[in-house]
Amino acid sequence: MQNKTKKILIISESFLQGGLERHIITQFSEKNMKYVPVFAFHNYKKNEELNGFKIYEISLGYTIKDVLSTINELVDIIKKEKIDVIHVHPFYTLFPAIFASQITGVAIVYTIHGFSSINFAKDINSNILYRVFLNYCKPLVISVDKSYLNVLKYRYLAENVTYIPNSIDTSKYYETEVIKNNKWLLIVRLDKDKKKEIVCVLENLKDMNIHLDIIGDGSEKEALCNLVKKLNLEKKVNFLGFKENVSEYIKNYNGVMGLGQVVLEGLCSNRPVLLIGYGKISGMIDKKLFNEIKNNNFVNRNTNNIFSLEEFKNVNDNLDKYLLAKEVKREFCSKVVNKKYFEAIDNAVINKFDNILDIYNDLINLNQEVLEKSFYNSIEVCQILENNLINRVTDDEIIKSIILFKQQEKINLLENMVSSIGLRTVTKRTIKNIFKKCKLNK
């Protein structure tokens, strides 16, 4: 008997240009899948690779009224499309998705793409909801970075956490012979998060004796163009803008620069890759560095590898060290990784936490004036959370204490004080000391 095809609702705050988008596309690139995706994006840029799929554009705002509207939109989609499981990606779409999951009784999965997927919830109410979600709604949490598993388990008390790396559709990338033309391709978003490492590359370019083309777009493009002029690099640097089919470009270059998904794309295309990120250049990826970063989503956050200009200049004389397509295809082929992903999705279950429904009912009963206030910072929402959680959640002292903090600086103080201890070891005495230091009543 043939298994019934299921529907999965993929929710994301944005679907524009970058690693998250390629991650989603790769997960659903296989034909005859057990799960048929339905997409719900707030900020969506048309992508040909999603042709043929249903795509809903959802609202996303920050007032209580806005959040309730998004919750209702998601509930309507879930019911209309008869969704079997929800998969939500960062960032603020997470919160209406939590409510929609509990209202409809549909299991929810959350993917951690980087540390910002964990620490973005800094407003007081989002901080509370995020922790309650992980601790009490018990979603399946997928991390593409293995180093975050302990953080999620012990600092955020997430019980159902698994590591599933980013993958690559190897059929799209060609193992062509390296062209020793000294033309390199930097693939990166031109935004504030990536600006430091791009600047680092540009400042070193005068000594690298290469021509650099840059694929990517973003808010910092103009500033980076001005920097190129200031450094007199106009003849060495060319901005190509955003390109969907990067594989068609990579084969024309000597090597690739980037991090994360770009590393997979460059190596899979049989090209040497220079690892950048976190404001630095970390060097050429050989087998040693590959094994060091492969479980951490190919980023250089935790590596002390030092960039050697001499090594970079001699790459073409030592290509065997840097051509790692076989390693990538063996461990990160989408067919292999997607199988793990869909097996994990099969085991996702809903954990009903009625307090969320009580919070929702209190929210919809607020008067019109209050509904225009911030969902994430207003005292009214904080009071609803406190009423529905603090006297009814008994097995996690840290949730109680966070709820009592009504100002952001006190949340930060609490976070700093307990992060080195580990939440599971926080005692009542510790919490009393926190209150004392914050000059609050216990």
N, C-alpha and C positions, 0 to 999 in steps of 0.2 A: 504493500500500500504506500502510495506516494505521500511524503510529508506535506502538510499544508503550508503554503507560503504565508509568512507573517509580515506585518508592517511595522516599521520602526520610524519614529518621528525624530529627525535630527534638528536640534534647535541650536542656533548660534547667534550671538550678538551681531556679528558681521561675517559676511562672506565676500571678501574683496580680493586681495592678492597676498600670497604668502604661504608659509608652511602649514598653517591650520587648514587652509583651503585644499592644499595638495594632500594632506592627511585624510581629509574627508573623502575627496575624490578617489584616492587609492583604495580606501576601505570598500568602496562600492563600484570598483572597476570590473569585478568579475561578473560573468554572465550566469544566468540561471541560479541566482542566489536564493537562499532560503528566506532572506529578509529583503523586502522591497522598501526602499527609503522614501519617505515624504519629508520635505525640507521646510523649515520655518526660520527665516532670517529677518533680522531687523534692518540691517544695512547691507543690501545685496547688489553686487555688480554682476550683470549677466555673464554667464560662463558656458561656453559651448559644450563642455564635458558633462553638464547637467541636463542637456537637452533630453526631453522625453520623460523626465521626472516631474512630479508635482512639487511646485515651490510656492509657499505662502510667504508674503511679506507682512511681518507683524510690527505692531507699535512697540515703543519702549521709552518710557519716561521715568521721572523720579518722584512725582507726587504720588500720594496714596491712590488718587483717582486713576493715574496712569498705570500703576501696577495692577490695580483691579481690572482695568481694561485689558491688559496683556494676559492676565490669568484667564479671563473669559474667552479671549481669542484662542488661546491654546486649548482650553477645554472643548470649545466648538470643533477645532481641528481634530482633536483626539477622538471625539464622538463621531464626527462625520466620516473620517477615514478609517474608523475602527482600528485604531492603533493598538499594537500588542506590547510595545515597549518604547520608552522615551530615552533618547540619548542627548544630553545637554552639554554644550561646550561653554567656556567662559564668555562673557563675564556676568553682567547683571541680568541676563535672561535666566540665569540660574534660579533667581528668587521666585518669579512667577511660575517657573517650571516646577518648583517644589510644591506649590499650592495646587497646580493643575494635576500633578501626579497623585496627590492625596485625595483630591476631589473625585477623580475618575477611577481611582484604584488601579492605575497602570504603573508598573515597575519603572524606576528611573535609574539611569546610568550617568555618571559624571566623569569626564576625562580631564585630568590634570596635564596641561601642556608645558608648564614651566612654573617657576616659583610664584609668578604673578597670578596664576590660577588659584593659588592658596592664600596669598596675603592681600588680595585686592579688596577684601571685605573689611574695610577699616572704619566705615561709619558704624555707629554703635548698634543700630538695629540689624544691619547686614552682618555684623560680626556675630551677634547672637544667633540669628537665623542660620548662618553658615555652620556654626558648631552644633546647633540642635539638629540640623539636617544630617550632618555626618554621623552624629552620635546616636540619634534616636530614630530617624527615618531609615538608617542603615542602607544607603544605596550601594550598588556596586560602583566602586571608584576605580577607574583605570588611570594609571600613570605611565606616560611614555618615558619617564626617567626613573630608574630603579632607586636612585638615592633618596627619592621623596617618600618611599614606602614607610620608613620608620617615623618620619616627620608626621605623616598622616595618621599612623597608628598610635603614636605616643603623645604627640602634641595636640592633635585634633580628635583623637579617640575614634577614628574611623575603623570599623571592624572588618569591612568587606573590601579589601584593597588588593589589586593585582597589577603586575607589571606587564604591559603589552607595548612593545616599541613601535615607533614609526616604521613604516615599510615603504617599499618602492615597487612599482609595477615594472619589472625588469624588461618586459617586452617593448617598452617605449624607449629604452636606452641602448645605444649601439656601442659595442666594443671595437671601435675603429682604432687604427694605429695612431699613436700620438704624433701630432704635427709640431715639429720643433721650430715654430715660427715666432716664439717669444711674445705671442699675444695671449693675454690671460683674461678670464671672465670672472668678474665679481658679481655674485647674485645675492641681493640683500634688499630689504625694505629700507627706503630712505626716510626713516622717521627718527624721533628722538631716542628711542630705545637702542637703535643701532648706530647712531651718529658717531659715537666715540671711536668705535673700531674702524669705521669708514675713514674718519679723519686720520687715524693711525696709519692706515694703508696709504693714503694720499701723501702723508708727510714722509713716508719711507720710499715713495715711488721714484724719487730722483736718483736713488742708489740701486734700484732694482733692474734697470736696463730692460724694461718691457713696455709694451703698449697695453693699456687696461681699458676694457669695455665694461660698462656697468649696466646690468639688467635689474630694474627695480624702480619704484616710484614712491613718493610720499611727501610729507610736509616739509622735510629738510632739503629737498632737491635744490631749491634756489640757493640756500646757504652753502651747500656743497659745491654747486657750480661756481659760486663766488670764490670759494676757497681754492678751487682748481686754477682760477685766473690769478689769484694772489700768489700761488706757488709756481706760476708760469708753467703749468702742466697741460695747457690746452691741446698741444700736439700729441700728448701721451694718453689722454683720457677722453673717452666718448660715452655719453649717457644714452642708452638705448631705450629707456622707458620700460614699462611692464611688458612681459612676453609670457604667453601661456605655454607655448611649446619650447621650453628651455632645452629639451634634448636635441632639438634641431640646431641649436646654437652651439652647444657644448662641443660637438664633434669638430667644430672649426677652430678650436683653441688649443693652445699648448697645455694649459692647466686652468684650474678653477679655484676661486677663493670663496669661502663662506662658512656657515655653521649649520648644525641641525640637518634638516632635510636636504639642504644643498650639498652637504658632505656625501650623503647617499647618492645623490644624482651625479655628482662629479666622479666618484669612485666607480659607480656602476657603468659609467661611460668610458672607463679605462683611462681616466685622466688623473695626474697628480693633483692633490688638493692641499691648499694652504688654509689652515684652520684659524679663523678669527672669531672675535666675540668678546663681550664683557670688557670692552675698551682696550683690547690688546690683540697682538698677533702671536699665536702660540706655536707656529712652525708647521713644517711639512708633515702630513700624516703618513707615517710608516706603520708597520705591523704593531710595534710597541705602543705608539700613541693611539692607534685604532682600537686596540684591546683595552686601553685605559679609558676611552671615552664612549665606547659602543653601548654600554648599558645606561649611559646618562644622556641619551638623545644627541650624541655627537656635539656637545657644547664644551667649552673650555673653562667653565666656571671653577672646577676643582683640580685642574691640571697645572703643574708647575713647569711644564715644557716651555723652553725658551726659544724664541725665534732666532735663527741664525741666517744672516744675510748671505754668508758664504755658501751654506747648504742650499739656499734658494737659487743662487746663481748657478749651482752645479747640478740642479735637478735632472736635466736632460742627459747627464753623464751617468746617472745612477737610477734610471727609471724603474728597474726591477724592484727597488725598495718601496716604491710608491703606488704601483699599479695593483690595486686590491679588489678588482671587480669580482673575483671568485669568492672572496670572503663575504662581500656584501650580498651577493646572490644566494649564497648558502644560508645566511642567517637572517636576512631582511627582505627576502622576496615576499611580495604581497600575498601570494598563494599560501605560503607557510604561516605568516603572521595573521592574515585574515581568518584562517581556520581557528586560531587561538581566540581571536576576537569574537567570532560568532559562537564559539563554544561557551565563552564567558557570558555573552548576552543571553544564551539559552537558559542560564542559571540565575538570571536576574529576577528577583521577586519583590513584590510590594510589601513594605512593612508599615502597616497602618499606625499612624500616630495621631490620635484624635485631637490632641492639643492644637495641631496645625489647622484643623477644620474649625475649631473654636475660635482661633485667631482670625481666620477668614471671615467667619460670621460676625465677629466684633468689628472688623474693618468695614464691611459693607453696611453696617448700621451707623457709621459715623455721619455727622451732619455735613452739608455741602461745604461749609467754610473750612472745616478740618480736612476734608478730602483734598483740598488744594495744597496742603502742607507736604513737606518732604516725607516720603515713606521711610527713608533711611536715617533721618536725624530727628524727626519730630518727637516730642515728649509724649504725644497721644499714642503713637505706635509703640513706643517704649513701654508705656503703661499697660497697653494690651498684652504685650509680650510678658511683662512681669506678672500680670494677673493670671495668665494662662500657663505660665511655666514655673515661676519661682516657688509656688506653694504646691506644685503637683509633680515636679521632677525631683526625684529624691536621690538618685544614685550617682550624681555627678556634681560635686560641690563647686567646681569651677564655673559651670554654667550659671549657677545661682549668683556667684559673686560678680560675674561679668554683667549680668542683668541689672545689678545695682548701680553700675557705673553709667551715668547719664552724660558724661562728657568725654570727648575723644581722647584728651590727654590722659585721662585716668585709665582708659582701655590700654593705651600704649604703656603706661606704667605697669599695669597688671601683666601684660604680655611679656615685658622685659624681665619682670621679677620671677615669673614661673617658667619661662622658656628654658632656662638652664637647669631647672629642677626636673622637668618632665611631668606632665599633667597627672599621670597615674599615681604619682607619689605626693601630690599636693594634699596636705592634711588640713584639718580644721584649724590647727594652730597656725599653719602657714597663712591661711586665709585671714585669720584674725590679725596677724602681723601686717598683711597687706592693707587691711582696713585702717589699722592704726597709723601706718605710714602715710596713707592717703588722707588722714584726718577725717575719717568717716566714722559714723556710729556703726557698731557691729550688727 
